[in-house]
Amino acid sequence: MTTNVSEPNLETIRRSLRTLTTFVVILSVCVAGAVLTALRSVVTPLLTGLLLLLLVSPFASMLDARGVPRWITYVLLLILGVVGVMGVAQLIERQGNQLMDKLPEYKKRSSAALDQYARTFGFANKDGHFDSGRFGLSDVLPVSQEQVVSPIVRTAMEVLELCTMALFYLLFGLAESQHFSKRLERSLSDESASELRAIIDSIQTDIWRYLWTKTAVSVGLGLTTAALGWQFSLDFWLLWGFLMFLANYITYIGSIIALIPPILIAFVQFESLSAAVALAVLLTVIRLIWIDYAEMRFSGKQVNVSPVLVLFGVALMGWMWGAIGMLLAVPLLTVARVILGNFPQTRYVASLISDVEA
């Protein structure tokens, strides 16, 4: 009799504990999201600095092996970082202001171009103009072009500000990494320290390979985009090249979105429709070559992340941290994938979020 009464009570307790656990997990995720959103100005530079540390630490180690003092390494990184940020900031400010000044001209040209295309393809109205209402575009075309261009320039400047703050985290991280091995040896036994060091080296190698492949592909994509724009005399070709470099860190969707502004400018700027079409096709082709061939070939399958998880991560971090979060989402997901895959206890989680077939 007592057994019959206690069993339902135990089952009720188990269900209550499962419900409570689920509630606590959901609440923890919400609280963590709120805290990370509130601490955006602190967390994003720190995470960027850690990614930069993983990127440049092999070169710092190489300079150490050649007898170069660490303070020289710090000075070189500081000079390169400051010069790079200031140079790109001046480029964005100058070309962004020029682009804003030319928007009224582009607006007139776009109306004229639409009228010309409407007459060419036979869907102009009786007055020979493009009828936006007929094609459901009457609510789209009146959108202010400043509302489209301003966020692009503002986001680029935010990224540069973030990189400036991350540069100082990088320098502190390099200074701290010098003493990490000695602290590891003091804290653990020789065998445990050796095993942990092997795991850390494996993680650093995979992450370093991913980050450098991604950066090299982004640089190549940005340079070829700028070179094509320069060859076709496209307005602000240098700005579009930098935008393509930056947007490629948002895997799958960033480079596609970055194709839109230069292609739109080409159709508005060029009087020849064939020239605009040729530039659009070439930009699309080089994007396919750099990303769908070069990046997929050299990045390595061990760092791939499920596209569904990538899109979810980009959306979530974009909601929390804006455009900066979208840029950081894929590198951080990939770093988490690599770290989880190097520990037996969490390897199954890495397999779940991976894009690699077993």
N, C-alpha and C positions, 0 to 999 in steps of 0.2 A: 504493500500500500504506500509505504514511504517512497519506494523507488518510482512508482507511477506518478507521484506528485513532483518529485525532484527533477525528472527528465524534462518535462515541459518547462520548468523553471530554468534549467540550464540552457535549453534551446532559446528561450526568450532572452536570456542574458547574452548569449552569443550574437543573436540578431541585433540586440541593442548596442553591443560593442562594435559590430560591423558598421552600423549606422553612425555611431559616434566617431569611429575612425574615418569614415568617408567625409563626415562633416568637418572634422579637424583638418584633413588634408585639403579640402576645398577652401576652408578658411585660411589655412597657412599660405596657400597659393595666392589668394586674394590679398592678404596682408603683405606678402613678399612683393607682389606686383605694385601695390601702392607705395611701399617703401622705396623700391627701385625707381619708380616714376618720380617720387619726391626728391630723390638723391641723384637725379640725372646729371647735374652739373659736376658731381663728384665721381660718380661711378664710370661714366663714359670715358673721361680722360684716363682714368686708372686702367680700364680694360684695354684701351687703345695703346697705352704705354706698355702693357704686358705683351700685346701682340708684336709691337715694335721690338721689344726685348728679345722675343723668340726669333725675330727676323734678323737682328744684327749681332746676336751673341756669338755665332760662329766666327764672324769676322773679328770681333773683339778677342776671342780666344786665339785666332791666327796671329793677330798682332802681338798678343802676349807671348806666344811661342817664339816669335822673332825678336823678342827683347825690347819691344816698344813699351815705354812706360804708360800706365793706365791714364795718367792725366793728359797725355797727348791724345789718346783715343777719345777721351771726353771732350777735349777742345775741338777735335776734328768733327765729331758728331754734332756738337753745338753749333759750329760754324756752318756745316752743311745744312742742318735743320733750319737755322734762322734764315740763311740765304734762300733756301728753297721755299720756305713759307712766305717770305717777303716778296720774292719774285712772282710766285703764283698769285699772291694777293693783289699785287699791282696789275697783273694781267687781267684778273677777273674784274677788278674795279674799273680799269680803263675800258675794256671791251664791253663790260656790262653797261656802263654809262653810255657808250656809243650805241649799243643795241637799243637801249631805251630811247635815245634820241631819234633813232631811225624807225621806231614803231609806227608813227603816223604815215611815213612814206610806205612802209610795208602794208599798212592797212589799205591805202589807195591802190597799191600794186595788186594786192590779193583780190580786191573787187574787180579790177580790170582783168586779172588772170582768170578768175572764175567766169566772167562774161565771155572771154575768149574761148575757154574750154567748152562752155555751154554752146556757143555758136559752132565750134568745131565738131562736137559730138551730137548736135541736134537736139538739145534739151533746153534751149533758150526760150524765153517767153516772146510774145509778139513784138516787144520793144528791143529784142536782141540782148537782153540781160539774163543773168542767172537768177532763177526764181527759187529763193531759199525756202519759202513756205511750201512749195510744191514737193520738195524732198525732205520736209520735216527738219530743216536746219535753221528755221527762223529764230529758234530759241538758243541756238548754239553760236551762231556767227556774231551776235551783238556782245558776246563776252569780251571784256576789256583785255587787250593783249598784255597790258601791264600785269594783270592778274596771272598770266601764264609765265612771263619772263621773270618777274620779281622773285617768286619762290626759288627759281633755279639759281639765281645769283646769290640770294640770301642763304640758301643751303650750302653752296660752295664756300661762302665766307665762314659759315658756322663750322664746316669741316676743317678749315684752316685754323680757326681759333682752337678747335679741339686738338689738332696736331701740335700746336704750340704748347698747350698745357701737357700733352702726353709726352713731349720731348723731355721735360723735366722729370717725369716719372721714369722715363727710360734711363736717364743718367743715374738716378738713385737706384734703379733696379740693377744696372751694371755694377755699381759700387757694391751692392749687397751680394751679388752673385759670386764675387771674388772669395767671400768667406763662407759660402754655403757648404762646399765640400769639407772644409775643416770642421765645421759645426756638425756635419753628418757623421764624420769619423769619431768625434768626441761623444756623440749621443748614442750611437749604435755599436754593436759588435762588428768585427771586420767582415764576417759573412753577410750579416744583414745589410750593412752599408754597401757592400759590393752588389748585392741583389737590387737594392733600391736604386743605386747609381745606374745599373744596367737598364732598369725600367725607365728612369728619367731620360737617359740617353736615347732610348728607343722612341719615347714620346717626342722629345725635341727633334729627332731626325725626321719623323713623319710630319710634324707640324711645320718644321722649317721647309721641307720639300713642298708642302701645300702652299704655304704663304709665298715662297719665292716663285713658284710656278704661276700662282694667281697674279702676283705683282708683275712678273715678266710678260705674261699674256696681256694684262691690262695696259702696260706701257706700249707693247707692240700694237695693240688695237688702237690706242690713242694716237700714236705716231702715224700709223697708216691712215686713220681717219682724217687727221690734220693734213697729211700729205695729199690725199685725194681732194680735200677741200681747197687747198692751195693750188693744185693743178687746174681745178675748174674755176678758180677765182671766186670761190664762195665767200660771202661775207662772214667774218668772225670765225674762220676755219680753226684758229688756234684754240678758241673757247670751246668749240665742239669737240676737238680732240681731247682736251682736258676733261670735259664732261663724260666722254666715252670711257676714259681711263678710270674715272671715279665710279661711274655707274656699274662697271663690270664686276665690282665687288658684291653687288646684289645679284647673285647667281640666277640664271634663267630669265629674269625679267628686266634687270637693270640695263643691260646693253640694248635690249629691244626698245625700251622707253627712250634711251639716249639717241636712238636713230631718228626719232620723230622730228626734233627741232631742225637739224641740218637739212633734212629732206623737205620739210615745209618751206624753209628759207629758199631752197633751190627752186622750188616751183613758183615761188613769188618773185625771186630775183631774176631768174633766167628768162629771157624772151623766147628761147627755143625750148619747146616741150621735150624734144629728144635729148637735149643736154641734161635736163632735170631728171628724166627717166634713167638715163645712163648713170648719173651720179647715185641715184637711189639704188639701182641694181648693184653697182660696185660696192657701195657701203654695206649692203646686205651680204654680199658674197664674202667680203673680208671679215665680216662678223662671223659668218659660218666657219671660215677657215681657222680663225684664231681660237674660237671657243669650241665648236663642235669637233674640231680635229686636234689642234695643238694642245689645248688645255686638257681635253679628255685623254689624250695620249700620254702626257707627261706628268699629270697630277697624281696618278696612281689610284687604283681602285680602293686601296685601304683607307682613303680619306673621303670617299663618296658618302653623301647623305641623301636620304629619301627626298625626292622632289616635293612630296606632300608635306613632309616635316619642314623643308626649307620655306615653302610658301607660308606655312603656319607661323614659323619663327619670324619671317620677315613682317608678316601682318601684326604679330603680337608685339615685337620690339619696335615696330613703327608706331604702334599705338602708344607704347610707353615712352619712347624717346624720340619720336619723329623720324626725320630723314636720317639722322645719325644712327638711330637704332636699326634702321633698314640696312645701312652699310655694315654695321657690326654683326648682324644676325648670322650670316652664313659663316664667316670666319670663326665666330664663337661656337656655333653648332659643330663645325668640323673639328675644332680643338677638343670639345667635349667628347665627340665620337672617338677621336684618337686616344684620349686618356682612358675612357671606359674600356676600349678594346685591349689595353695593355694589362688589365687586371683580371684574373680568372673569375673573381666574384661578380664582376660587372660586364663580362664579355658578352653575355646574352643580351644585355641592354644595347650594347654597341651594334649587335647583329640586327636587333629590331629596328633601329633608326638608320641602318645602312642601306645603300642602294645596290649592294653587291649580292648577287644570287649565290646561295650556298652550293 
